Amino acid sequence: MPRLIERPIIEHDAFRGCGSLKNVTIPNSIKIIKEYAFEGCVGLTKITIPESVTHIGWHAFEGCKSLADITLTENIVIIGNEAFKECTSLTDITIPKNVGEIGEDAFSGCSSLKSVIIQEGVERIGNLAFSDCTNLSKVVIPESVTEIGYFAFSGCDNLTDITLPDHFSEHDLNRPSPQWSTVSSYRLNKASEVFRELGLGQKKSLFDKFKGLF
């Protein structure tokens, strides 16, 4: 009788649209959660991700509207595009240090999200990564981050306090090259666009930091 070999993967679409699913415990043998694995599981309230998991695929938990709490371990290196998009009950998230890039739209539309901790080691925040997180009020971006994507915090109406790395200089904000190493994806021609899209129109201290660029 042939031996079955367990693959360390939750395949794409595996539990997609299982609206009555409420609680999931992933075994410690799993390394990859693939695309759309739990997308649209609107009743899912809790999921335990073990330390074995390194990759969370595109749209993996998109639209899990009841998911209020999730812990990402330090072994995770990839958070795919739209991985947690429109998880509208999620209130806080810590991005582990080994995640090189927060994928595009990864947490967009997480309207209950209030706290985001990005650990030192993360290098890039993708386009629209936290867009329309309407309750987000404070973000600290560590020195390891070298690039913030287009409209990464667009529509964050309550975001009034953001700390940028020191190396995000006036020169970088003004520089026309599309190969910027800091705020490169914005490709801005005037710094006012940064603050408008970040929802920081009233943050006087940041305007003072970049005065003369408007």
Secondary structure, DSSP 8 states (H G I E B T S, - for coil): -------SEE-TTTTTT-TT--EEE--TT--EE-TTTTTT-TT--EEE--TT--EE-TTTTTT-TT--B----TT--EE-TTTTTT-TT--EEEE-TT-SEE-TTTTTT-TT--EEEE-TT--EE-TTTTTT-TT--EEE--TT--EE-TTTTTT-TT--EEE--TT--HHHHH---TT-SSSGGG--SSTHHHHHHHT-TT-HHHHHHTTT--
